[in-house]
Amino acid sequence: MTIPPIVRQIVVPASASVAYDAWTQQIDQWWPLRRHSVFKDDNAVAFIGDEIVETTSSGETTTWGTIIAAEPPGSLTFTWHPGHGPDRASTVAIDFVPIADDRTLVRLTHTGWEVFAEPLDAREDYRGGWVGVLDAYRNALPAEPGEDQDVWLILESTPGVAAEDSVFAHPLFAEHLVFIDKLKADGVLVAAGPLPDSAGHGQTIIRVPASEAAGYIAAAHDDPAVAGDLLVLRVRPWHVVVPGR
């Protein structure tokens, strides 16, 4: 069984360069160490060279992961093994995608569940954990003033852990259609439907004011089909050059 990645997206009120620096240079200012760390008390975390290192006041250290690739301000990929050695490393990728001059889509993708003794349990634990981490990160970024504008977003969906057979026959898929109907009622839906050449895959396109993008992405994650792991959600900005209307 191939275990799907965790994909989680937020919109932060900052440019991509500011968002990237906040993750790599200011992680000690926002990471929720009391809930998510190895030593749990009297500690700090920072990127030191290519490593993410937790350090206590007495100088004891532990490495959480090592940078695999860094392309500022667009993306960062690192191994991830807090509390374990590098032989137990999964992989985390962060993408920083501008959707407006003063707003950035931050997408976290966590893969490599096969290294865990109980892969599905580990994935479930991280599903909730990353929500709190990303919330703390977003709240640490001060809003930058900017002019509001419409942005187009593609909400891609692929089969999740709960999609053992047909995605469309699962009871949670009916809840997904309710979510799409809500987008239509809000007047932001452009189009939605399955991709016939990829079983269980689909996409929904919305057009929203940039200031409302964060709320709609949060609602997409709260879609019962996504929250219930029937679908994995991946949000992509779409820079439309010639709109139809």
C-alpha positions as CSV (number, residue, x, y, z in Angstrom):
1,M,0.0,0.0,0.0
2,T,1.3,3.4,-1.0
3,I,0.6,5.9,1.8
4,P,-0.4,9.3,0.5
5,P,1.6,12.4,1.8
6,I,0.3,14.9,4.2
7,V,-0.3,18.1,2.3
8,R,-1.3,21.2,4.3
9,Q,-1.6,24.7,3.0
10,I,-2.0,28.2,4.5
11,V,-1.9,31.7,3.2
12,V,0.4,34.1,5.1
13,P,0.2,38.0,4.9
14,A,3.7,38.4,3.6
15,S,5.8,38.2,0.5
16,A,7.5,34.9,-0.4
17,S,10.9,36.2,0.7
18,V,9.6,37.3,4.1
19,A,7.8,34.0,4.5
20,Y,10.9,32.0,3.6
21,D,13.1,34.0,6.0
22,A,10.6,33.6,8.8
23,W,10.8,29.8,8.4
24,T,14.5,29.5,8.0
25,Q,15.9,32.4,10.1
26,Q,13.3,33.0,12.7
27,I,12.0,29.5,13.5
28,D,13.1,30.0,17.2
29,Q,10.5,32.8,17.5
30,W,7.4,30.8,16.6
31,W,8.0,27.0,16.7
32,P,5.7,25.6,19.5
33,L,8.5,23.9,21.4
34,R,6.4,23.0,24.5
35,R,4.2,20.8,22.3
36,H,6.6,19.7,19.6
37,S,10.2,19.2,20.6
38,V,12.5,16.5,22.0
39,F,13.7,18.0,25.3
40,K,10.4,19.8,26.0
41,D,11.8,22.4,28.4
42,D,14.4,25.2,28.5
43,N,15.3,24.7,24.9
44,A,15.6,26.5,21.5
45,V,15.6,25.5,17.9
46,A,17.4,26.9,14.9
47,F,18.8,26.2,11.4
48,I,22.5,25.7,12.0
49,G,24.3,25.2,8.7
50,D,22.3,22.6,6.9
51,E,20.8,21.1,10.1
52,I,17.7,21.9,12.2
53,V,19.1,21.7,15.7
54,E,17.3,21.8,19.1
55,T,19.6,23.0,22.0
56,T,19.1,23.1,25.7
57,S,20.4,25.9,28.0
58,S,23.1,23.4,29.2
59,G,24.3,22.9,25.6
60,E,22.8,19.5,24.9
61,T,21.7,19.2,21.3
62,T,19.7,16.9,19.0
63,T,19.2,17.2,15.2
64,W,15.7,17.2,13.9
65,G,16.7,17.0,10.2
66,T,19.1,18.1,7.4
67,I,18.4,20.3,4.4
68,I,18.3,18.4,1.2
69,A,17.5,21.3,-1.1
70,A,17.1,25.1,-0.6
71,E,15.9,27.4,-3.4
72,P,15.1,30.7,-1.6
73,P,12.5,32.2,-1.6
74,G,10.6,29.4,-3.4
75,S,11.2,26.1,-1.7
76,L,12.9,24.2,1.1
77,T,13.2,20.4,1.5
78,F,14.7,18.6,4.5
79,T,14.9,15.2,6.2
80,W,12.8,14.9,9.4
81,H,13.6,12.7,12.3
82,P,13.1,14.5,15.7
83,G,14.0,12.1,18.5
84,H,15.5,9.5,16.1
85,G,18.6,9.0,14.0
86,P,18.8,9.8,10.3
87,D,18.0,6.2,9.5
88,R,14.4,7.0,10.6
89,A,14.0,10.1,8.5
90,S,11.0,11.1,6.5
91,T,10.9,14.1,4.2
92,V,9.3,17.5,4.5
93,A,9.1,20.0,1.6
94,I,7.9,23.6,2.0
95,D,6.9,25.6,-1.0
96,F,6.4,29.4,-0.8
97,V,4.2,30.4,-3.8
98,P,3.2,34.1,-4.3
99,I,-0.5,34.6,-4.9
100,A,-0.4,38.4,-4.6
101,D,2.2,41.1,-3.8
102,D,1.6,40.8,-0.1
103,R,0.3,37.2,0.3
104,T,2.0,33.8,-0.1
105,L,0.7,30.3,-0.3
106,V,2.8,28.1,2.0
107,R,2.4,24.4,1.2
108,L,3.9,21.7,3.5
109,T,4.2,18.2,2.0
110,H,5.3,15.4,4.4
111,T,6.3,12.0,2.8
112,G,8.2,8.9,3.6
113,W,5.9,7.1,6.0
114,E,7.5,3.7,5.4
115,V,10.4,4.5,7.8
116,F,7.9,4.3,10.8
117,A,7.1,1.1,12.6
118,E,3.4,2.0,12.4
119,P,3.2,4.2,9.3
120,L,-0.5,5.1,9.4
121,D,-0.4,5.9,13.1
122,A,2.6,8.2,12.6
123,R,0.9,9.9,9.7
124,E,-2.2,10.5,11.7
125,D,-0.2,12.0,14.6
126,Y,1.6,14.4,12.2
127,R,-1.7,15.4,10.5
128,G,-2.8,17.2,13.7
129,G,0.7,18.3,14.7
130,W,1.4,20.2,11.5
131,V,-1.8,22.1,11.8
132,G,-0.6,23.7,15.1
133,V,2.9,24.3,13.8
134,L,1.6,26.1,10.7
135,D,-0.9,28.2,12.8
136,A,2.0,29.3,15.0
137,Y,4.1,30.2,12.0
138,R,1.3,32.2,10.3
139,N,0.5,34.1,13.5
140,A,4.1,35.2,13.9
141,L,4.1,37.0,10.5
142,P,2.9,40.6,10.7
143,A,0.6,41.7,8.0
144,E,2.0,43.7,5.1
145,P,-0.2,46.4,3.6
146,G,-1.2,45.8,0.1
147,E,-4.0,46.3,-2.5
148,D,-6.6,43.6,-2.6
149,Q,-7.0,41.7,-5.9
150,D,-8.7,38.6,-7.2
151,V,-6.7,35.4,-7.3
152,W,-7.5,32.1,-9.0
153,L,-6.8,28.9,-7.1
154,I,-6.8,25.3,-8.2
155,L,-7.9,22.9,-5.5
156,E,-6.4,19.6,-6.7
157,S,-7.7,16.4,-5.1
158,T,-6.1,12.9,-5.1
159,P,-7.1,9.7,-3.3
160,G,-6.3,9.6,0.4
161,V,-5.9,6.8,2.9
162,A,-9.7,6.2,3.2
163,A,-10.0,5.7,-0.6
164,E,-9.7,2.0,-0.6
165,D,-12.0,1.5,-3.5
166,S,-13.8,4.2,-5.6
167,V,-13.5,7.7,-4.3
168,F,-16.8,8.6,-5.8
169,A,-18.7,5.8,-4.2
170,H,-17.5,6.7,-0.6
171,P,-20.1,8.3,1.7
172,L,-17.7,11.2,2.3
173,F,-17.7,12.2,-1.3
174,A,-21.3,13.4,-1.0
175,E,-19.9,15.8,1.7
176,H,-17.4,17.0,-0.8
177,L,-20.2,17.9,-3.2
178,V,-21.8,19.9,-0.5
179,F,-18.6,21.9,-0.1
180,I,-18.5,22.5,-3.9
181,D,-22.1,23.7,-3.8
182,K,-21.2,26.1,-1.0
183,L,-18.4,27.6,-3.3
184,K,-21.0,28.0,-6.0
185,A,-23.4,29.7,-3.6
186,D,-20.7,32.1,-2.6
187,G,-20.1,33.0,-6.2
188,V,-16.5,32.0,-6.3
189,L,-16.7,28.7,-8.2
190,V,-15.3,28.7,-11.7
191,A,-15.4,25.0,-12.5
192,A,-15.1,21.6,-10.8
193,G,-15.0,18.0,-11.8
194,P,-13.0,14.7,-12.0
195,L,-10.0,14.1,-14.3
196,P,-11.0,11.2,-16.5
197,D,-7.5,10.0,-17.2
198,S,-6.6,9.7,-13.5
199,A,-8.9,7.5,-11.3
200,G,-10.1,9.4,-8.2
201,H,-8.4,12.6,-9.2
202,G,-10.3,15.9,-9.6
203,Q,-9.9,19.6,-9.4
204,T,-11.9,22.7,-8.4
205,I,-11.1,26.2,-9.6
206,I,-12.2,29.2,-7.6
207,R,-11.7,32.9,-8.0
208,V,-11.6,34.9,-4.7
209,P,-10.3,38.2,-3.4
210,A,-6.7,37.7,-2.1
211,S,-7.8,38.9,1.3
212,E,-10.3,35.9,1.5
213,A,-8.0,33.2,0.1
214,A,-6.8,32.1,3.5
215,G,-10.4,31.5,4.6
216,Y,-11.3,29.5,1.5
217,I,-8.2,27.3,1.8
218,A,-9.0,26.7,5.5
219,A,-12.6,25.7,4.4
220,A,-11.1,23.3,1.8
221,H,-9.1,21.6,4.5
222,D,-12.3,21.4,6.6
223,D,-14.2,19.7,3.8
224,P,-15.2,16.4,5.4
225,A,-13.7,14.4,2.4
226,V,-10.3,16.1,3.1
227,A,-10.6,16.0,6.9
228,G,-11.7,12.4,6.7
229,D,-8.7,11.5,4.5
230,L,-10.7,10.4,1.5
231,L,-9.0,13.1,-0.5
232,V,-5.6,14.7,-0.3
233,L,-5.8,18.5,-1.1
234,R,-3.1,20.4,-3.0
235,V,-3.7,24.1,-3.7
236,R,-2.1,25.7,-6.6
237,P,-2.3,29.4,-7.7
238,W,-3.3,30.0,-11.3
239,H,-2.1,33.1,-12.9
240,V,-4.8,33.7,-15.5
241,V,-3.7,35.9,-18.4
242,V,-6.9,36.0,-20.4
243,P,-10.0,35.5,-18.2
244,G,-13.1,34.4,-20.0
245,R,-15.3,36.9,-18.1
